[in-house]
């Protein structure tokens, strides 16, 4: 027959395992989210560079009196719109209302050191 202490130990062990698993999932999400934001920023910069190159060439052709194809003008408009949407999204992510679910997260925390400390 199991003693009450053994039963209590098993219950506490299950609760602790659930809490630790939940924390690890949350930390993993925050880490992936940060990585995805960095990738998004890199892609935005690449798009800005491409937009600038195309826009410079369009200016040259306009100066020479050449017609600009509608596809090129549309691409410039759509690319500019995407850049603005990304900037709006990135600015929104730091809005205090958006960050409520991360209120205990200190973005300067070294999560690797934090998780190793618990081992």
ABEGO torsion letter per residue (X at the ends): XBBAAAAAAAAAAAAAAAAAAAAAAAAAAAAAAAAAAAAAAAAAAAAAAAAAAAAAAAAAAAAAGBBBBAAAAAAAAAAAAAAAAAAAAAAAAABAAAAAAAAABBAABBAAAAAAAAX
